[in-house]
Structure formats: structure tokens, C-alpha cells
Amino acid sequence: MKRYDLRHLHDDFYTRMGELIESDLKVGEVGIFLFEVGDYSSIQKSADFIKELGHELMNSLKFNEVDWTIVVKKVDKKIAKSEDG
């Protein structure tokens, strides 16, 4: 399990989060990403982004008044594709 603080990126954290999932997490490993909420649209966008990447969003919760935490499990894309059909 690894923790990443992306609050300093404000609303522009998606690209960096994707890079970290793809390059820094091992298949089956969990990453905890902390980001700044802003107008709350980033919460749904982050869930959609994780789904588009083909990984599993395990949890999404409010950390404090301005920060949000999501927990992502890196999925082996070959296995995920074979399970889809």
C-alpha cells in the first residue's frame, strides 16, 4: 500500500494520479490518493478516470473540509479484459 498526496496539484491531479498507478503501483497493490476537492466535480471525475484506466476504485471518502481520499487497486489489464468477456 502506498499513499500519494496530490493536493498541491489542485484540480489538475488526474494525469499524475494515472502516471503513479501505472508506473509506481504493482498489480494487486493499493494506492491511497489524497486530493483537494474544490467544487466536488473532481470526485465523480476521479471515479470515472479510474474506471477508464481499468483499475478498481475501492473507496472514496471525505478526509476533512477540503480534502478527499480515494483508494485504488491496480488491476492486471489482461485479466480484467478476459473477465469482461
HTML snippet that shows the backbone in 3Dmol.js (N, CA, C, O; Angstrom):
<script src="https://3Dmol.org/build/3Dmol-min.js"></script>
<div id="view" style="width:600px;height:400px;position:relative"></div>
<script>
const pdb = `
ATOM      1  N   MET A   1       0.848  -1.170   0.000  1.00  0.00           N
ATOM      2  CA  MET A   1       0.000   0.000   0.000  1.00  0.00           C
ATOM      3  C   MET A   1       0.896   1.236   0.000  1.00  0.00           C
ATOM      4  O   MET A   1       1.858   1.337   0.760  1.00  0.00           O
ATOM      5  N   LYS A   2       0.541   2.171  -0.883  1.00  0.00           N
ATOM      6  CA  LYS A   2       1.291   3.417  -0.962  1.00  0.00           C
ATOM      7  C   LYS A   2       0.323   4.588  -0.878  1.00  0.00           C
ATOM      8  O   LYS A   2      -0.827   4.502  -1.309  1.00  0.00           O
ATOM      9  N   ARG A   3       0.813   5.676  -0.317  1.00  0.00           N
ATOM     10  CA  ARG A   3      -0.003   6.880  -0.148  1.00  0.00           C
ATOM     11  C   ARG A   3       0.616   8.002  -0.966  1.00  0.00           C
ATOM     12  O   ARG A   3       1.832   8.192  -0.963  1.00  0.00           O
ATOM     13  N   TYR A   4      -0.240   8.746  -1.668  1.00  0.00           N
ATOM     14  CA  TYR A   4       0.209   9.848  -2.517  1.00  0.00           C
ATOM     15  C   TYR A   4      -0.578  11.109  -2.188  1.00  0.00           C
ATOM     16  O   TYR A   4      -1.809  11.098  -2.181  1.00  0.00           O
ATOM     17  N   ASP A   5       0.126  12.174  -1.920  1.00  0.00           N
ATOM     18  CA  ASP A   5      -0.506  13.461  -1.633  1.00  0.00           C
ATOM     19  C   ASP A   5      -0.459  14.317  -2.898  1.00  0.00           C
ATOM     20  O   ASP A   5       0.603  14.795  -3.297  1.00  0.00           O
ATOM     21  N   LEU A   6      -1.614  14.503  -3.518  1.00  0.00           N
ATOM     22  CA  LEU A   6      -1.711  15.271  -4.761  1.00  0.00           C
ATOM     23  C   LEU A   6      -2.435  16.600  -4.558  1.00  0.00           C
ATOM     24  O   LEU A   6      -2.860  17.236  -5.523  1.00  0.00           O
ATOM     25  N   ARG A   7      -2.571  17.011  -3.309  1.00  0.00           N
ATOM     26  CA  ARG A   7      -3.295  18.260  -3.013  1.00  0.00           C
ATOM     27  C   ARG A   7      -2.654  19.471  -3.661  1.00  0.00           C
ATOM     28  O   ARG A   7      -3.358  20.406  -4.041  1.00  0.00           O
ATOM     29  N   HIS A   8      -1.348  19.477  -3.794  1.00  0.00           N
ATOM     30  CA  HIS A   8      -0.650  20.626  -4.368  1.00  0.00           C
ATOM     31  C   HIS A   8      -0.982  20.831  -5.848  1.00  0.00           C
ATOM     32  O   HIS A   8      -0.706  21.895  -6.401  1.00  0.00           O
ATOM     33  N   LEU A   9      -1.568  19.826  -6.486  1.00  0.00           N
ATOM     34  CA  LEU A   9      -1.934  19.922  -7.904  1.00  0.00           C
ATOM     35  C   LEU A   9      -3.336  20.483  -8.113  1.00  0.00           C
ATOM     36  O   LEU A   9      -3.744  20.731  -9.248  1.00  0.00           O
ATOM     37  N   HIS A  10      -4.070  20.684  -7.031  1.00  0.00           N
ATOM     38  CA  HIS A  10      -5.447  21.203  -7.064  1.00  0.00           C
ATOM     39  C   HIS A  10      -6.305  20.368  -8.016  1.00  0.00           C
ATOM     40  O   HIS A  10      -6.380  19.152  -7.837  1.00  0.00           O
ATOM     41  N   ASP A  11      -6.954  20.964  -9.017  1.00  0.00           N
ATOM     42  CA  ASP A  11      -7.839  20.227  -9.926  1.00  0.00           C
ATOM     43  C   ASP A  11      -7.100  19.504 -11.050  1.00  0.00           C
ATOM     44  O   ASP A  11      -7.734  18.821 -11.854  1.00  0.00           O
ATOM     45  N   ASP A  12      -5.798  19.634 -11.123  1.00  0.00           N
ATOM     46  CA  ASP A  12      -5.014  19.038 -12.208  1.00  0.00           C
ATOM     47  C   ASP A  12      -4.259  17.794 -11.757  1.00  0.00           C
ATOM     48  O   ASP A  12      -3.109  17.593 -12.148  1.00  0.00           O
ATOM     49  N   PHE A  13      -4.884  16.967 -10.951  1.00  0.00           N
ATOM     50  CA  PHE A  13      -4.204  15.808 -10.382  1.00  0.00           C
ATOM     51  C   PHE A  13      -4.394  14.520 -11.177  1.00  0.00           C
ATOM     52  O   PHE A  13      -3.684  13.545 -10.930  1.00  0.00           O
ATOM     53  N   TYR A  14      -5.329  14.490 -12.121  1.00  0.00           N
ATOM     54  CA  TYR A  14      -5.672  13.253 -12.815  1.00  0.00           C
ATOM     55  C   TYR A  14      -4.495  12.627 -13.554  1.00  0.00           C
ATOM     56  O   TYR A  14      -4.238  11.432 -13.412  1.00  0.00           O
ATOM     57  N   THR A  15      -3.791  13.416 -14.332  1.00  0.00           N
ATOM     58  CA  THR A  15      -2.658  12.889 -15.102  1.00  0.00           C
ATOM     59  C   THR A  15      -1.618  12.279 -14.184  1.00  0.00           C
ATOM     60  O   THR A  15      -1.130  11.178 -14.435  1.00  0.00           O
ATOM     61  N   ARG A  16      -1.276  12.993 -13.120  1.00  0.00           N
ATOM     62  CA  ARG A  16      -0.266  12.482 -12.194  1.00  0.00           C
ATOM     63  C   ARG A  16      -0.754  11.220 -11.486  1.00  0.00           C
ATOM     64  O   ARG A  16       0.019  10.284 -11.287  1.00  0.00           O
ATOM     65  N   MET A  17      -2.010  11.188 -11.110  1.00  0.00           N
ATOM     66  CA  MET A  17      -2.563  10.006 -10.460  1.00  0.00           C
ATOM     67  C   MET A  17      -2.469   8.802 -11.404  1.00  0.00           C
ATOM     68  O   MET A  17      -2.079   7.713 -10.982  1.00  0.00           O
ATOM     69  N   GLY A  18      -2.818   8.991 -12.657  1.00  0.00           N
ATOM     70  CA  GLY A  18      -2.715   7.912 -13.644  1.00  0.00           C
ATOM     71  C   GLY A  18      -1.293   7.431 -13.817  1.00  0.00           C
ATOM     72  O   GLY A  18      -1.040   6.229 -13.897  1.00  0.00           O
ATOM     73  N   GLU A  19      -0.355   8.379 -13.876  1.00  0.00           N
ATOM     74  CA  GLU A  19       1.066   8.014 -14.001  1.00  0.00           C
ATOM     75  C   GLU A  19       1.511   7.174 -12.811  1.00  0.00           C
ATOM     76  O   GLU A  19       2.203   6.170 -12.984  1.00  0.00           O
ATOM     77  N   LEU A  20       1.122   7.573 -11.616  1.00  0.00           N
ATOM     78  CA  LEU A  20       1.528   6.854 -10.412  1.00  0.00           C
ATOM     79  C   LEU A  20       0.923   5.446 -10.369  1.00  0.00           C
ATOM     80  O   LEU A  20       1.595   4.494  -9.973  1.00  0.00           O
ATOM     81  N   ILE A  21      -0.318   5.318 -10.767  1.00  0.00           N
ATOM     82  CA  ILE A  21      -0.944   3.999 -10.785  1.00  0.00           C
ATOM     83  C   ILE A  21      -0.205   3.088 -11.760  1.00  0.00           C
ATOM     84  O   ILE A  21       0.124   1.947 -11.435  1.00  0.00           O
ATOM     85  N   GLU A  22       0.048   3.603 -12.949  1.00  0.00           N
ATOM     86  CA  GLU A  22       0.664   2.783 -13.990  1.00  0.00           C
ATOM     87  C   GLU A  22       2.137   2.462 -13.715  1.00  0.00           C
ATOM     88  O   GLU A  22       2.599   1.361 -14.016  1.00  0.00           O
ATOM     89  N   SER A  23       2.864   3.411 -13.151  1.00  0.00           N
ATOM     90  CA  SER A  23       4.310   3.211 -13.021  1.00  0.00           C
ATOM     91  C   SER A  23       4.798   2.866 -11.619  1.00  0.00           C
ATOM     92  O   SER A  23       5.858   2.257 -11.472  1.00  0.00           O
ATOM     93  N   ASP A  24       4.053   3.238 -10.596  1.00  0.00           N
ATOM     94  CA  ASP A  24       4.572   3.082  -9.235  1.00  0.00           C
ATOM     95  C   ASP A  24       3.874   1.972  -8.442  1.00  0.00           C
ATOM     96  O   ASP A  24       4.429   1.472  -7.464  1.00  0.00           O
ATOM     97  N   LEU A  25       2.681   1.589  -8.849  1.00  0.00           N
ATOM     98  CA  LEU A  25       1.972   0.512  -8.158  1.00  0.00           C
ATOM     99  C   LEU A  25       2.169  -0.802  -8.902  1.00  0.00           C
ATOM    100  O   LEU A  25       2.215  -0.827 -10.132  1.00  0.00           O
ATOM    101  N   LYS A  26       2.284  -1.876  -8.163  1.00  0.00           N
ATOM    102  CA  LYS A  26       2.346  -3.220  -8.744  1.00  0.00           C
ATOM    103  C   LYS A  26       0.922  -3.735  -8.892  1.00  0.00           C
ATOM    104  O   LYS A  26       0.019  -3.285  -8.186  1.00  0.00           O
ATOM    105  N   VAL A  27       0.723  -4.666  -9.798  1.00  0.00           N
ATOM    106  CA  VAL A  27      -0.595  -5.278  -9.966  1.00  0.00           C
ATOM    107  C   VAL A  27      -1.034  -5.876  -8.630  1.00  0.00           C
ATOM    108  O   VAL A  27      -0.278  -6.611  -7.995  1.00  0.00           O
ATOM    109  N   GLY A  28      -2.243  -5.561  -8.215  1.00  0.00           N
ATOM    110  CA  GLY A  28      -2.782  -6.031  -6.957  1.00  0.00           C
ATOM    111  C   GLY A  28      -2.492  -5.109  -5.784  1.00  0.00           C
ATOM    112  O   GLY A  28      -3.065  -5.270  -4.707  1.00  0.00           O
ATOM    113  N   GLU A  29      -1.604  -4.143  -5.993  1.00  0.00           N
ATOM    114  CA  GLU A  29      -1.251  -3.212  -4.916  1.00  0.00           C
ATOM    115  C   GLU A  29      -2.283  -2.085  -4.838  1.00  0.00           C
ATOM    116  O   GLU A  29      -2.918  -1.731  -5.831  1.00  0.00           O
ATOM    117  N   VAL A  30      -2.431  -1.540  -3.647  1.00  0.00           N
ATOM    118  CA  VAL A  30      -3.401  -0.485  -3.389  1.00  0.00           C
ATOM    119  C   VAL A  30      -2.681   0.845  -3.208  1.00  0.00           C
ATOM    120  O   VAL A  30      -1.650   0.926  -2.541  1.00  0.00           O
ATOM    121  N   GLY A  31      -3.244   1.882  -3.814  1.00  0.00           N
ATOM    122  CA  GLY A  31      -2.740   3.238  -3.651  1.00  0.00           C
ATOM    123  C   GLY A  31      -3.807   4.118  -3.027  1.00  0.00           C
ATOM    124  O   GLY A  31      -4.984   4.035  -3.380  1.00  0.00           O
ATOM    125  N   ILE A  32      -3.388   4.955  -2.104  1.00  0.00           N
ATOM    126  CA  ILE A  32      -4.290   5.918  -1.472  1.00  0.00           C
ATOM    127  C   ILE A  32      -3.905   7.294  -2.001  1.00  0.00           C
ATOM    128  O   ILE A  32      -2.765   7.732  -1.849  1.00  0.00           O
ATOM    129  N   PHE A  33      -4.863   7.969  -2.620  1.00  0.00           N
ATOM    130  CA  PHE A  33      -4.605   9.269  -3.239  1.00  0.00           C
ATOM    131  C   PHE A  33      -5.392  10.346  -2.510  1.00  0.00           C
ATOM    132  O   PHE A  33      -6.609  10.249  -2.355  1.00  0.00           O
ATOM    133  N   LEU A  34      -4.684  11.364  -2.070  1.00  0.00           N
ATOM    134  CA  LEU A  34      -5.275  12.491  -1.376  1.00  0.00           C
ATOM    135  C   LEU A  34      -5.264  13.678  -2.335  1.00  0.00           C
ATOM    136  O   LEU A  34      -4.215  14.035  -2.872  1.00  0.00           O
ATOM    137  N   PHE A  35      -6.432  14.293  -2.551  1.00  0.00           N
ATOM    138  CA  PHE A  35      -6.505  15.458  -3.427  1.00  0.00           C
ATOM    139  C   PHE A  35      -7.474  16.484  -2.866  1.00  0.00           C
ATOM    140  O   PHE A  35      -8.294  16.182  -1.999  1.00  0.00           O
ATOM    141  N   GLU A  36      -7.362  17.696  -3.376  1.00  0.00           N
ATOM    142  CA  GLU A  36      -8.212  18.796  -2.940  1.00  0.00           C
ATOM    143  C   GLU A  36      -9.528  18.754  -3.706  1.00  0.00           C
ATOM    144  O   GLU A  36      -9.531  18.602  -4.928  1.00  0.00           O
ATOM    145  N   VAL A  37     -10.636  18.886  -3.002  1.00  0.00           N
ATOM    146  CA  VAL A  37     -11.951  18.706  -3.601  1.00  0.00           C
ATOM    147  C   VAL A  37     -12.365  19.849  -4.522  1.00  0.00           C
ATOM    148  O   VAL A  37     -12.810  19.580  -5.638  1.00  0.00           O
ATOM    149  N   GLY A  38     -12.245  21.072  -4.124  1.00  0.00           N
ATOM    150  CA  GLY A  38     -12.703  22.187  -4.954  1.00  0.00           C
ATOM    151  C   GLY A  38     -14.215  22.201  -5.038  1.00  0.00           C
ATOM    152  O   GLY A  38     -14.889  22.353  -4.019  1.00  0.00           O
ATOM    153  N   ASP A  39     -14.768  22.041  -6.255  1.00  0.00           N
ATOM    154  CA  ASP A  39     -16.219  22.134  -6.457  1.00  0.00           C
ATOM    155  C   ASP A  39     -16.937  20.777  -6.449  1.00  0.00           C
ATOM    156  O   ASP A  39     -18.093  20.702  -6.867  1.00  0.00           O
ATOM    157  N   TYR A  40     -16.305  19.742  -6.000  1.00  0.00           N
ATOM    158  CA  TYR A  40     -16.844  18.393  -5.894  1.00  0.00           C
ATOM    159  C   TYR A  40     -16.985  17.659  -7.225  1.00  0.00           C
ATOM    160  O   TYR A  40     -17.250  16.457  -7.218  1.00  0.00           O
ATOM    161  N   SER A  41     -16.822  18.319  -8.348  1.00  0.00           N
ATOM    162  CA  SER A  41     -16.897  17.608  -9.625  1.00  0.00           C
ATOM    163  C   SER A  41     -15.715  16.653  -9.776  1.00  0.00           C
ATOM    164  O   SER A  41     -15.806  15.658 -10.495  1.00  0.00           O
ATOM    165  N   SER A  42     -14.612  16.953  -9.103  1.00  0.00           N
ATOM    166  CA  SER A  42     -13.430  16.101  -9.207  1.00  0.00           C
ATOM    167  C   SER A  42     -13.658  14.724  -8.583  1.00  0.00           C
ATOM    168  O   SER A  42     -12.934  13.781  -8.900  1.00  0.00           O
ATOM    169  N   ILE A  43     -14.639  14.594  -7.712  1.00  0.00           N
ATOM    170  CA  ILE A  43     -14.912  13.301  -7.075  1.00  0.00           C
ATOM    171  C   ILE A  43     -15.449  12.319  -8.117  1.00  0.00           C
ATOM    172  O   ILE A  43     -14.929  11.211  -8.249  1.00  0.00           O
ATOM    173  N   GLN A  44     -16.474  12.713  -8.847  1.00  0.00           N
ATOM    174  CA  GLN A  44     -17.011  11.830  -9.887  1.00  0.00           C
ATOM    175  C   GLN A  44     -16.006  11.650 -11.016  1.00  0.00           C
ATOM    176  O   GLN A  44     -15.869  10.549 -11.551  1.00  0.00           O
ATOM    177  N   LYS A  45     -15.302  12.717 -11.386  1.00  0.00           N
ATOM    178  CA  LYS A  45     -14.300  12.617 -12.444  1.00  0.00           C
ATOM    179  C   LYS A  45     -13.208  11.622 -12.078  1.00  0.00           C
ATOM    180  O   LYS A  45     -12.747  10.863 -12.931  1.00  0.00           O
ATOM    181  N   SER A  46     -12.791  11.621 -10.809  1.00  0.00           N
ATOM    182  CA  SER A  46     -11.741  10.689 -10.391  1.00  0.00           C
ATOM    183  C   SER A  46     -12.242   9.248 -10.461  1.00  0.00           C
ATOM    184  O   SER A  46     -11.496   8.357 -10.865  1.00  0.00           O
ATOM    185  N   ALA A  47     -13.486   9.011 -10.076  1.00  0.00           N
ATOM    186  CA  ALA A  47     -14.059   7.662 -10.164  1.00  0.00           C
ATOM    187  C   ALA A  47     -14.139   7.209 -11.619  1.00  0.00           C
ATOM    188  O   ALA A  47     -13.786   6.074 -11.941  1.00  0.00           O
ATOM    189  N   ASP A  48     -14.602   8.096 -12.491  1.00  0.00           N
ATOM    190  CA  ASP A  48     -14.686   7.782 -13.919  1.00  0.00           C
ATOM    191  C   ASP A  48     -13.302   7.530 -14.506  1.00  0.00           C
ATOM    192  O   ASP A  48     -13.124   6.621 -15.317  1.00  0.00           O
ATOM    193  N   PHE A  49     -12.325   8.331 -14.098  1.00  0.00           N
ATOM    194  CA  PHE A  49     -10.955   8.213 -14.591  1.00  0.00           C
ATOM    195  C   PHE A  49     -10.365   6.851 -14.223  1.00  0.00           C
ATOM    196  O   PHE A  49      -9.748   6.197 -15.063  1.00  0.00           O
ATOM    197  N   ILE A  50     -10.550   6.427 -12.986  1.00  0.00           N
ATOM    198  CA  ILE A  50     -10.042   5.132 -12.528  1.00  0.00           C
ATOM    199  C   ILE A  50     -10.688   4.001 -13.331  1.00  0.00           C
ATOM    200  O   ILE A  50     -10.013   3.055 -13.735  1.00  0.00           O
ATOM    201  N   LYS A  51     -11.990   4.105 -13.555  1.00  0.00           N
ATOM    202  CA  LYS A  51     -12.699   3.091 -14.336  1.00  0.00           C
ATOM    203  C   LYS A  51     -12.171   3.042 -15.767  1.00  0.00           C
ATOM    204  O   LYS A  51     -11.980   1.958 -16.319  1.00  0.00           O
ATOM    205  N   GLU A  52     -11.934   4.210 -16.373  1.00  0.00           N
ATOM    206  CA  GLU A  52     -11.396   4.269 -17.736  1.00  0.00           C
ATOM    207  C   GLU A  52     -10.019   3.625 -17.823  1.00  0.00           C
ATOM    208  O   GLU A  52      -9.684   3.000 -18.830  1.00  0.00           O
ATOM    209  N   LEU A  53      -9.223   3.777 -16.771  1.00  0.00           N
ATOM    210  CA  LEU A  53      -7.895   3.164 -16.749  1.00  0.00           C
ATOM    211  C   LEU A  53      -7.976   1.648 -16.556  1.00  0.00           C
ATOM    212  O   LEU A  53      -7.003   0.937 -16.808  1.00  0.00           O
ATOM    213  N   GLY A  54      -9.126   1.155 -16.114  1.00  0.00           N
ATOM    214  CA  GLY A  54      -9.312  -0.272 -15.933  1.00  0.00           C
ATOM    215  C   GLY A  54      -8.927  -0.786 -14.560  1.00  0.00           C
ATOM    216  O   GLY A  54      -8.698  -1.983 -14.388  1.00  0.00           O
ATOM    217  N   HIS A  55      -8.852   0.103 -13.579  1.00  0.00           N
ATOM    218  CA  HIS A  55      -8.489  -0.299 -12.224  1.00  0.00           C
ATOM    219  C   HIS A  55      -9.714  -0.229 -11.315  1.00  0.00           C
ATOM    220  O   HIS A  55     -10.778   0.232 -11.728  1.00  0.00           O
ATOM    221  N   GLU A  56      -9.554  -0.684 -10.090  1.00  0.00           N
ATOM    222  CA  GLU A  56     -10.685  -0.790  -9.172  1.00  0.00           C
ATOM    223  C   GLU A  56     -10.667   0.328  -8.132  1.00  0.00           C
ATOM    224  O   GLU A  56      -9.695   0.484  -7.393  1.00  0.00           O
ATOM    225  N   LEU A  57     -11.741   1.099  -8.083  1.00  0.00           N
ATOM    226  CA  LEU A  57     -11.916   2.109  -7.044  1.00  0.00           C
ATOM    227  C   LEU A  57     -12.509   1.403  -5.834  1.00  0.00           C
ATOM    228  O   LEU A  57     -13.651   0.946  -5.872  1.00  0.00           O
ATOM    229  N   MET A  58     -11.739   1.316  -4.772  1.00  0.00           N
ATOM    230  CA  MET A  58     -12.165   0.562  -3.596  1.00  0.00           C
ATOM    231  C   MET A  58     -12.900   1.419  -2.580  1.00  0.00           C
ATOM    232  O   MET A  58     -13.769   0.930  -1.859  1.00  0.00           O
ATOM    233  N   ASN A  59     -12.548   2.710  -2.522  1.00  0.00           N
ATOM    234  CA  ASN A  59     -13.178   3.588  -1.544  1.00  0.00           C
ATOM    235  C   ASN A  59     -12.976   5.031  -1.971  1.00  0.00           C
ATOM    236  O   ASN A  59     -12.014   5.358  -2.666  1.00  0.00           O
ATOM    237  N   SER A  60     -13.880   5.877  -1.554  1.00  0.00           N
ATOM    238  CA  SER A  60     -13.816   7.303  -1.828  1.00  0.00           C
ATOM    239  C   SER A  60     -14.470   7.996  -0.644  1.00  0.00           C
ATOM    240  O   SER A  60     -15.645   7.766  -0.360  1.00  0.00           O
ATOM    241  N   LEU A  61     -13.721   8.841   0.045  1.00  0.00           N
ATOM    242  CA  LEU A  61     -14.293   9.474   1.232  1.00  0.00           C
ATOM    243  C   LEU A  61     -13.699  10.843   1.508  1.00  0.00           C
ATOM    244  O   LEU A  61     -12.579  11.165   1.111  1.00  0.00           O
ATOM    245  N   LYS A  62     -14.487  11.616   2.193  1.00  0.00           N
ATOM    246  CA  LYS A  62     -14.075  12.964   2.589  1.00  0.00           C
ATOM    247  C   LYS A  62     -13.065  12.839   3.720  1.00  0.00           C
ATOM    248  O   LYS A  62     -13.322  12.171   4.722  1.00  0.00           O
ATOM    249  N   PHE A  63     -11.911  13.488   3.554  1.00  0.00           N
ATOM    250  CA  PHE A  63     -10.842  13.405   4.541  1.00  0.00           C
ATOM    251  C   PHE A  63     -10.992  14.492   5.595  1.00  0.00           C
ATOM    252  O   PHE A  63     -10.842  14.243   6.791  1.00  0.00           O
ATOM    253  N   ASN A  64     -11.288  15.690   5.135  1.00  0.00           N
ATOM    254  CA  ASN A  64     -11.562  16.824   6.023  1.00  0.00           C
ATOM    255  C   ASN A  64     -12.396  17.821   5.223  1.00  0.00           C
ATOM    256  O   ASN A  64     -13.030  17.432   4.243  1.00  0.00           O
ATOM    257  N   GLU A  65     -12.412  19.077   5.608  1.00  0.00           N
ATOM    258  CA  GLU A  65     -13.278  20.059   4.927  1.00  0.00           C
ATOM    259  C   GLU A  65     -12.920  20.302   3.463  1.00  0.00           C
ATOM    260  O   GLU A  65     -13.808  20.641   2.681  1.00  0.00           O
ATOM    261  N   VAL A  66     -11.669  20.145   3.061  1.00  0.00           N
ATOM    262  CA  VAL A  66     -11.277  20.467   1.683  1.00  0.00           C
ATOM    263  C   VAL A  66     -10.595  19.316   0.949  1.00  0.00           C
ATOM    264  O   VAL A  66     -10.337  19.431  -0.249  1.00  0.00           O
ATOM    265  N   ASP A  67     -10.300  18.227   1.621  1.00  0.00           N
ATOM    266  CA  ASP A  67      -9.542  17.141   1.006  1.00  0.00           C
ATOM    267  C   ASP A  67     -10.377  15.877   0.863  1.00  0.00           C
ATOM    268  O   ASP A  67     -11.278  15.608   1.658  1.00  0.00           O
ATOM    269  N   TRP A  68     -10.055  15.114  -0.165  1.00  0.00           N
ATOM    270  CA  TRP A  68     -10.748  13.874  -0.450  1.00  0.00           C
ATOM    271  C   TRP A  68      -9.710  12.769  -0.604  1.00  0.00           C
ATOM    272  O   TRP A  68      -8.588  13.019  -1.042  1.00  0.00           O
ATOM    273  N   THR A  69     -10.087  11.559  -0.245  1.00  0.00           N
ATOM    274  CA  THR A  69      -9.196  10.416  -0.368  1.00  0.00           C
ATOM    275  C   THR A  69      -9.882   9.339  -1.197  1.00  0.00           C
ATOM    276  O   THR A  69     -11.045   9.012  -0.962  1.00  0.00           O
ATOM    277  N   ILE A  70      -9.156   8.788  -2.172  1.00  0.00           N
ATOM    278  CA  ILE A  70      -9.667   7.627  -2.890  1.00  0.00           C
ATOM    279  C   ILE A  70      -8.649   6.501  -2.748  1.00  0.00           C
ATOM    280  O   ILE A  70      -7.441   6.729  -2.687  1.00  0.00           O
ATOM    281  N   VAL A  71      -9.168   5.297  -2.698  1.00  0.00           N
ATOM    282  CA  VAL A  71      -8.333   4.105  -2.574  1.00  0.00           C
ATOM    283  C   VAL A  71      -8.517   3.307  -3.863  1.00  0.00           C
ATOM    284  O   VAL A  71      -9.635   2.955  -4.238  1.00  0.00           O
ATOM    285  N   VAL A  72      -7.394   3.028  -4.535  1.00  0.00           N
ATOM    286  CA  VAL A  72      -7.417   2.383  -5.841  1.00  0.00           C
ATOM    287  C   VAL A  72      -6.573   1.118  -5.802  1.00  0.00           C
ATOM    288  O   VAL A  72      -5.465   1.114  -5.266  1.00  0.00           O
ATOM    289  N   LYS A  73      -7.103   0.057  -6.370  1.00  0.00           N
ATOM    290  CA  LYS A  73      -6.339  -1.180  -6.511  1.00  0.00           C
ATOM    291  C   LYS A  73      -5.966  -1.346  -7.971  1.00  0.00           C
ATOM    292  O   LYS A  73      -6.828  -1.320  -8.849  1.00  0.00           O
ATOM    293  N   LYS A  74      -4.664  -1.519  -8.229  1.00  0.00           N
ATOM    294  CA  LYS A  74      -4.204  -1.707  -9.600  1.00  0.00           C
ATOM    295  C   LYS A  74      -4.580  -3.108 -10.060  1.00  0.00           C
ATOM    296  O   LYS A  74      -4.292  -4.096  -9.385  1.00  0.00           O
ATOM    297  N   VAL A  75      -5.227  -3.180 -11.217  1.00  0.00           N
ATOM    298  CA  VAL A  75      -5.716  -4.435 -11.771  1.00  0.00           C
ATOM    299  C   VAL A  75      -4.866  -4.798 -12.981  1.00  0.00           C
ATOM    300  O   VAL A  75      -4.470  -3.932 -13.761  1.00  0.00           O
ATOM    301  N   ASP A  76      -4.596  -6.073 -13.123  1.00  0.00           N
ATOM    302  CA  ASP A  76      -3.897  -6.574 -14.309  1.00  0.00           C
ATOM    303  C   ASP A  76      -4.864  -6.455 -15.479  1.00  0.00           C
ATOM    304  O   ASP A  76      -5.912  -7.101 -15.483  1.00  0.00           O
ATOM    305  N   LYS A  77      -4.527  -5.643 -16.465  1.00  0.00           N
ATOM    306  CA  LYS A  77      -5.438  -5.368 -17.573  1.00  0.00           C
ATOM    307  C   LYS A  77      -5.725  -6.614 -18.405  1.00  0.00           C
ATOM    308  O   LYS A  77      -6.816  -6.733 -18.962  1.00  0.00           O
ATOM    309  N   LYS A  78      -4.788  -7.536 -18.503  1.00  0.00           N
ATOM    310  CA  LYS A  78      -5.026  -8.778 -19.251  1.00  0.00           C
ATOM    311  C   LYS A  78      -6.104  -9.609 -18.569  1.00  0.00           C
ATOM    312  O   LYS A  78      -6.981 -10.164 -19.232  1.00  0.00           O
ATOM    313  N   ILE A  79      -6.038  -9.693 -17.253  1.00  0.00           N
ATOM    314  CA  ILE A  79      -7.033 -10.457 -16.511  1.00  0.00           C
ATOM    315  C   ILE A  79      -8.385  -9.760 -16.571  1.00  0.00           C
ATOM    316  O   ILE A  79      -9.414 -10.409 -16.754  1.00  0.00           O
ATOM    317  N   ALA A  80      -8.385  -8.436 -16.415  1.00  0.00           N
ATOM    318  CA  ALA A  80      -9.644  -7.668 -16.453  1.00  0.00           C
ATOM    319  C   ALA A  80     -10.334  -7.848 -17.807  1.00  0.00           C
ATOM    320  O   ALA A  80     -11.554  -8.005 -17.854  1.00  0.00           O
ATOM    321  N   LYS A  81      -9.584  -7.827 -18.895  1.00  0.00           N
ATOM    322  CA  LYS A  81     -10.179  -7.997 -20.222  1.00  0.00           C
ATOM    323  C   LYS A  81     -10.757  -9.383 -20.380  1.00  0.00           C
ATOM    324  O   LYS A  81     -11.836  -9.530 -20.954  1.00  0.00           O
ATOM    325  N   SER A  82     -10.072 -10.411 -19.890  1.00  0.00           N
ATOM    326  CA  SER A  82     -10.580 -11.773 -20.029  1.00  0.00           C
ATOM    327  C   SER A  82     -11.845 -11.979 -19.187  1.00  0.00           C
ATOM    328  O   SER A  82     -12.706 -12.775 -19.563  1.00  0.00           O
ATOM    329  N   GLU A  83     -11.970 -11.285 -18.070  1.00  0.00           N
ATOM    330  CA  GLU A  83     -13.166 -11.400 -17.234  1.00  0.00           C
ATOM    331  C   GLU A  83     -14.362 -10.678 -17.848  1.00  0.00           C
ATOM    332  O   GLU A  83     -15.513 -11.040 -17.601  1.00  0.00           O
ATOM    333  N   ASP A  84     -14.071  -9.622 -18.675  1.00  0.00           N
ATOM    334  CA  ASP A  84     -15.153  -8.860 -19.315  1.00  0.00           C
ATOM    335  C   ASP A  84     -15.836  -9.648 -20.441  1.00  0.00           C
ATOM    336  O   ASP A  84     -16.950  -9.318 -20.847  1.00  0.00           O
ATOM    337  N   GLY A  85     -15.180 -10.659 -20.926  1.00  0.00           N
ATOM    338  CA  GLY A  85     -15.898 -11.445 -21.892  1.00  0.00           C
ATOM    339  C   GLY A  85     -15.121 -11.878 -23.025  1.00  0.00           C
ATOM    340  O   GLY A  85     -15.644 -12.557 -23.909  1.00  0.00           O
TER     341      GLY A  85
END
`;
const viewer = $3Dmol.createViewer("view");
viewer.addModel(pdb, "pdb");
viewer.setStyle({}, {cartoon: {color: "spectrum"}});
viewer.zoomTo();
viewer.render();
</script>
